[in-house]
Amino acid sequence: MKIAGLEKEFIIVGENVHTTRIVRLKGKRVVDNSDGVQSVRYFDADKNPLYLEIPEKIKSTQDYEEGRVKHVKIAVQTAMSGEGAAQSRGLHYLHHLIRRQVNNGADFLDLNVDEVSLRLDDQKTAIQWLVRMAQEVSPIPLSIDSSNIEIIQAGLEACDNRAGRPLLNSASLERIEALDLAVQHETRAIVTAAGESGMPQNAEERLTNASRMVDAALAKGLAPANLYIDPLVFPISVDKDFGNHCFEAIRQLREKYGPEIHISGGFSNVSFGLPCRRIINDAFFILAIEAGADSGIIDPVTSNPKDVFAIDQESTPYKLAEAMLLGEDRNCKAFLRAYRNGDLTTTG
């Protein structure tokens, strides 16, 4: 996606076709359909309401009891194993999610089925089904995403690359063998700053770990233009320095590897556990790009880059989010105070 004012195009890894995704049981999207069945409501291109019914078996899960509905998980399970109208609704819902990612500028479609089941065989079957389904309707390449390398391998084996070379998400020092899959399947690859046995504690560890991964990838013949570095984005609510750790790592990685390599990351992780997540994500987006990022694993429907760069960076909500992300608002006190006072209600 080309963004006004930026020299390079910004590459979006559209992240919303994930079985981890939830809607709130008490939110606006969960309603009863015309038959009185509790459903997830969505709208077609003509703004007509459509409904993904919530199966009874879901209502006995811990997620549901705690007020969360994993809508993508429902759609995948229903489309894979349902019958008749229910199966059609599940498939239509997934097509709807894919179209929204594509129509809002995604360059890759990130697929993740890790929470579709607790059984590895079921997960491998699901990722292969989802890949085959998605590439029938997606004009953009797929990104195969999982915390398990066997699931990634199964997904890549199902790819026919008709829309372009896929993206492997991700390789790290704790599973460096994922780079061999990238070579074998001729994919692009996200390499992360995770260590062999844990997460990085500061910018220096991010730089060291990510550099080792990049160097290993280059040694295997992967081109810099096909590599995406994820410096790892952690929730700012946990530690006021997490934002600066990430921004400094981005700056140093960009300086070290130059303009050809890509720097990305799961930007929305930064707002986890906080209210008004959109303004936090938008502020992080802008700060990360200023530091040198040229890609993001984001939902372009809720954080479209063109909209992000059109926001008023002098507004109070933005300034509060920026200060928090730069470590100037210890324990997020000023931001949370503004939220309680109703000063952030228009920011999403």
C-alpha positions as CSV (number, residue, x, y, z in Angstrom):
1,M,0.0,0.0,0.0
2,K,1.3,3.4,-0.9
3,I,0.8,6.0,1.9
4,A,1.1,9.7,1.2
5,G,4.3,11.1,2.7
6,L,6.1,7.8,2.8
7,E,8.9,7.0,0.4
8,K,8.4,3.2,0.5
9,E,5.2,1.3,0.2
10,F,3.9,-0.1,3.4
11,I,3.3,-3.9,3.3
12,I,0.3,-5.2,5.2
13,V,0.1,-8.7,6.6
14,G,-3.6,-8.9,7.2
15,E,-4.1,-10.7,10.4
16,N,-7.8,-11.3,10.9
17,V,-8.4,-14.8,9.6
18,H,-7.3,-16.3,12.9
19,T,-9.1,-18.8,15.1
20,T,-7.9,-16.8,18.1
21,R,-10.1,-13.8,17.1
22,I,-13.0,-13.0,19.4
23,V,-16.1,-10.9,19.7
24,R,-17.6,-10.0,23.0
25,L,-20.7,-11.8,24.1
26,K,-22.2,-8.5,25.3
27,G,-21.0,-6.5,22.3
28,K,-23.0,-5.2,19.4
29,R,-22.1,-8.0,17.1
30,V,-23.7,-10.9,19.1
31,V,-27.5,-10.8,18.5
32,D,-30.4,-13.2,17.9
33,N,-31.2,-13.8,14.2
34,S,-34.7,-13.9,12.8
35,D,-35.2,-17.4,14.1
36,G,-34.1,-16.4,17.6
37,V,-30.8,-18.2,17.4
38,Q,-27.8,-16.4,19.0
39,S,-25.5,-15.4,16.2
40,V,-22.6,-13.2,15.2
41,R,-23.9,-10.5,12.9
42,Y,-22.1,-9.1,9.9
43,F,-23.1,-7.2,6.8
44,D,-22.8,-7.9,3.1
45,A,-21.7,-5.3,0.5
46,D,-25.2,-3.8,0.4
47,K,-25.3,-3.4,4.2
48,N,-27.8,-6.2,4.6
49,P,-27.4,-8.1,7.9
50,L,-26.1,-11.7,7.8
51,Y,-25.7,-14.1,10.7
52,L,-23.2,-16.8,11.7
53,E,-25.0,-18.9,14.2
54,I,-23.2,-19.9,17.5
55,P,-23.4,-23.7,17.9
56,E,-24.7,-25.0,21.2
57,K,-21.4,-26.9,21.8
58,I,-19.6,-23.5,21.9
59,K,-21.8,-22.4,24.8
60,S,-20.2,-24.9,27.1
61,T,-16.7,-23.7,26.5
62,Q,-14.7,-21.6,29.0
63,D,-14.3,-18.8,26.4
64,Y,-18.1,-18.5,26.0
65,E,-18.7,-18.6,29.8
66,E,-16.2,-15.8,30.2
67,G,-18.0,-13.7,27.6
68,R,-15.9,-14.4,24.5
69,V,-17.0,-15.9,21.2
70,K,-14.2,-17.2,18.8
71,H,-16.1,-16.4,15.6
72,V,-13.4,-17.4,13.2
73,K,-13.0,-20.8,15.0
74,I,-16.8,-21.3,14.7
75,A,-16.7,-20.4,11.0
76,V,-13.8,-22.8,10.2
77,Q,-15.3,-25.7,12.2
78,T,-18.8,-25.2,10.7
79,A,-17.5,-24.8,7.1
80,M,-15.3,-27.9,7.4
81,S,-17.7,-30.3,9.1
82,G,-21.2,-28.7,9.0
83,E,-24.0,-29.6,6.7
84,G,-26.3,-27.7,4.4
85,A,-27.1,-24.1,5.3
86,A,-24.9,-24.1,8.4
87,Q,-21.9,-25.2,6.3
88,S,-22.7,-22.5,3.7
89,R,-22.9,-19.8,6.3
90,G,-19.5,-20.7,7.8
91,L,-17.9,-20.6,4.3
92,H,-19.6,-17.3,3.5
93,Y,-18.4,-15.8,6.7
94,L,-14.8,-16.8,5.9
95,H,-15.1,-15.4,2.4
96,H,-16.4,-12.2,3.9
97,L,-13.4,-11.9,6.2
98,I,-11.0,-12.5,3.3
99,R,-12.7,-9.9,1.1
100,R,-12.5,-7.3,3.8
101,Q,-8.8,-7.8,4.3
102,V,-8.2,-7.6,0.6
103,N,-10.4,-4.6,0.0
104,N,-8.7,-2.7,2.7
105,G,-5.2,-3.1,1.3
106,A,-3.7,-6.3,2.7
107,D,-0.7,-7.6,0.8
108,F,-0.7,-11.0,2.5
109,L,-3.5,-12.9,4.1
110,D,-2.3,-14.4,7.4
111,L,-4.0,-17.7,8.3
112,N,-3.8,-19.3,11.7
113,V,-5.8,-22.3,13.1
114,D,-3.9,-22.9,16.3
115,E,-7.1,-22.7,18.4
116,V,-9.4,-24.7,16.2
117,S,-8.6,-27.8,18.2
118,L,-6.2,-29.0,20.9
119,R,-5.2,-32.0,18.7
120,L,-2.3,-31.5,16.3
121,D,-3.8,-33.7,13.6
122,D,-7.0,-31.6,13.6
123,Q,-4.9,-28.4,13.4
124,K,-2.9,-29.7,10.4
125,T,-6.1,-30.8,8.7
126,A,-7.7,-27.4,9.4
127,I,-4.7,-25.4,8.0
128,Q,-4.7,-27.4,4.8
129,W,-8.4,-27.0,4.4
130,L,-8.2,-23.2,5.1
131,V,-5.3,-22.7,2.7
132,R,-7.1,-24.5,-0.1
133,M,-10.3,-22.6,0.5
134,A,-8.5,-19.2,0.8
135,Q,-6.4,-19.5,-2.3
136,E,-9.6,-20.1,-4.3
137,V,-10.9,-16.6,-3.5
138,S,-7.8,-14.6,-2.4
139,P,-6.0,-12.5,-5.1
140,I,-3.1,-11.9,-2.6
141,P,-0.5,-14.4,-1.4
142,L,-1.1,-16.3,1.9
143,S,0.9,-16.1,5.1
144,I,1.0,-19.4,7.0
145,D,1.1,-18.6,10.7
146,S,1.4,-20.9,13.7
147,S,3.3,-21.5,16.9
148,N,3.9,-25.1,15.7
149,I,6.3,-25.8,12.8
150,E,4.4,-28.9,11.8
151,I,1.3,-26.8,11.2
152,I,3.3,-24.4,9.1
153,Q,4.7,-27.2,7.1
154,A,1.2,-28.7,6.5
155,G,0.0,-25.3,5.4
156,L,2.8,-24.7,3.0
157,E,2.3,-28.1,1.5
158,A,-1.2,-27.1,0.6
159,C,-0.2,-23.8,-1.1
160,D,-0.2,-23.7,-4.9
161,N,1.2,-20.1,-4.9
162,R,-1.3,-19.0,-7.6
163,A,-1.4,-15.5,-6.1
164,G,2.3,-15.3,-5.4
165,R,5.0,-16.6,-3.1
166,P,3.6,-17.2,0.4
167,L,5.0,-15.9,3.6
168,L,6.2,-18.2,6.4
169,N,5.2,-16.8,9.8
170,S,7.6,-17.3,11.6
171,A,11.1,-18.5,12.1
172,S,13.1,-17.9,15.3
173,L,16.2,-19.1,17.2
174,E,14.0,-21.6,19.0
175,R,12.9,-23.1,15.7
176,I,15.5,-22.1,13.3
177,E,14.7,-25.1,11.1
178,A,11.7,-23.1,9.9
179,L,14.2,-21.4,7.5
180,D,14.7,-24.8,5.8
181,L,11.0,-24.8,5.1
182,A,11.2,-21.4,3.6
183,V,14.0,-22.5,1.3
184,Q,12.2,-25.8,0.4
185,H,8.9,-24.1,-0.4
186,E,10.5,-20.9,-1.9
187,T,8.7,-18.6,0.5
188,R,9.2,-15.3,2.0
189,A,9.8,-15.4,5.8
190,I,9.2,-13.5,9.0
191,V,12.1,-13.9,11.4
192,T,11.6,-12.9,15.0
193,A,13.8,-11.6,17.8
194,A,12.9,-14.4,20.1
195,G,15.8,-16.2,21.8
196,E,16.4,-19.9,22.0
197,S,14.6,-20.2,25.3
198,G,12.8,-16.9,26.0
199,M,11.7,-13.5,24.9
200,P,14.2,-10.6,24.6
201,Q,14.4,-8.2,27.6
202,N,15.6,-5.1,25.8
203,A,16.5,-3.5,22.5
204,E,20.0,-5.0,22.6
205,E,18.7,-8.6,22.9
206,R,16.2,-7.9,20.1
207,L,19.0,-6.7,17.8
208,T,21.3,-9.7,18.7
209,N,18.6,-12.4,18.2
210,A,17.1,-10.9,15.1
211,S,20.6,-10.4,13.6
212,R,21.4,-14.0,14.1
213,M,18.2,-15.0,12.3
214,V,18.8,-12.7,9.4
215,D,22.4,-13.9,9.0
216,A,21.2,-17.5,9.1
217,A,18.5,-16.8,6.5
218,L,21.0,-15.0,4.2
219,A,23.4,-17.9,4.5
220,K,20.7,-20.3,3.3
221,G,20.2,-18.2,0.2
222,L,17.1,-16.2,1.2
223,A,17.2,-12.7,-0.3
224,P,17.0,-9.6,2.0
225,A,13.9,-8.5,0.1
226,N,12.1,-11.7,1.1
227,L,12.8,-11.3,4.8
228,Y,10.6,-9.6,7.3
229,I,12.0,-8.9,10.8
230,D,9.6,-9.0,13.7
231,P,11.3,-7.3,16.7
232,L,8.4,-8.4,18.9
233,V,5.9,-6.0,20.3
234,F,4.9,-6.4,23.9
235,P,2.0,-4.8,25.9
236,I,2.8,-1.4,27.1
237,S,0.5,-2.0,30.1
238,V,3.1,-4.4,31.5
239,D,6.2,-2.2,31.2
240,K,6.5,1.4,30.2
241,D,9.8,0.7,28.4
242,F,8.4,-1.9,26.1
243,G,7.6,0.6,23.4
244,N,11.1,2.2,23.4
245,H,12.7,-1.3,23.4
246,C,10.9,-2.0,20.2
247,F,11.4,1.4,18.5
248,E,15.2,1.3,19.3
249,A,15.5,-2.2,17.9
250,I,13.7,-1.1,14.7
251,R,16.1,1.8,14.3
252,Q,19.2,-0.3,14.8
253,L,18.0,-3.1,12.5
254,R,17.2,-0.6,9.8
255,E,20.6,1.0,10.1
256,K,22.4,-2.4,10.1
257,Y,20.5,-4.0,7.1
258,G,19.6,-1.1,5.0
259,P,16.4,-0.4,3.0
260,E,16.0,-3.7,1.2
261,I,15.0,-5.8,4.1
262,H,11.6,-5.5,5.7
263,I,10.8,-4.7,9.4
264,S,7.3,-5.7,10.5
265,G,5.6,-6.9,13.7
266,G,2.3,-7.5,15.4
267,F,1.5,-3.9,16.2
268,S,-1.8,-4.5,18.0
269,N,0.0,-6.5,20.7
270,V,1.1,-3.2,22.3
271,S,-2.5,-2.3,23.4
272,F,-3.4,-5.6,25.0
273,G,-5.2,-5.1,28.3
274,L,-6.0,-1.4,27.8
275,P,-9.2,0.4,26.8
276,C,-9.4,2.5,23.6
277,R,-7.0,0.1,21.8
278,R,-7.4,1.8,18.4
279,I,-5.8,5.1,19.3
280,I,-2.9,3.2,21.0
281,N,-2.4,1.0,17.9
282,D,-2.5,4.0,15.6
283,A,0.1,5.9,17.6
284,F,2.3,2.8,17.8
285,F,1.9,2.4,14.0
286,I,3.1,5.9,13.4
287,L,6.0,5.7,15.8
288,A,7.2,2.4,14.4
289,I,7.2,3.7,10.9
290,E,9.1,6.8,12.0
291,A,11.7,4.4,13.6
292,G,12.1,2.5,10.3
293,A,9.3,-0.2,10.0
294,D,7.9,-0.7,6.5
295,S,5.4,-3.5,7.3
296,G,3.0,-4.6,9.9
297,I,1.0,-7.6,10.9
298,I,-2.3,-5.7,11.4
299,D,-6.0,-5.7,10.7
300,P,-6.3,-3.1,7.9
301,V,-10.1,-2.9,8.5
302,T,-9.6,-1.4,12.0
303,S,-6.2,0.1,11.4
304,N,-6.0,1.1,7.8
305,P,-2.7,2.9,7.2
306,K,-4.3,5.7,5.1
307,D,-6.7,6.5,8.0
308,V,-4.0,6.2,10.6
309,F,-1.8,8.9,8.9
310,A,-4.9,11.1,8.6
311,I,-5.5,11.4,12.3
312,D,-4.8,14.5,14.2
313,Q,-1.4,13.9,15.9
314,E,-1.9,17.1,18.0
315,S,-5.1,15.8,19.5
316,T,-5.2,15.0,23.2
317,P,-6.0,11.3,22.7
318,Y,-3.0,10.9,20.4
319,K,-0.7,12.8,22.6
320,L,-1.7,10.7,25.6
321,A,-1.1,7.4,23.7
322,E,2.2,8.7,22.3
323,A,3.4,9.6,25.8
324,M,2.5,6.2,27.1
325,L,4.2,4.4,24.3
326,L,7.4,6.5,24.7
327,G,7.6,5.6,28.4
328,E,6.6,9.0,29.7
329,D,3.3,7.8,31.4
330,R,4.3,5.4,34.1
331,N,1.7,2.6,34.6
332,C,-0.4,4.3,32.0
333,K,-1.9,6.5,34.7
334,A,-2.6,9.6,32.6
335,F,-4.1,7.6,29.7
336,L,-6.4,5.6,32.1
337,R,-7.4,8.7,33.9
338,A,-8.4,10.3,30.6
339,Y,-10.4,7.1,29.8
340,R,-12.2,7.2,33.1
341,N,-13.0,10.9,32.5
342,G,-14.5,10.1,29.1
343,D,-11.9,12.0,27.2
344,L,-11.1,9.1,24.9
345,T,-14.6,7.9,24.0
346,T,-14.4,9.0,20.4
347,T,-11.2,7.2,19.6
348,G,-12.5,3.6,19.3
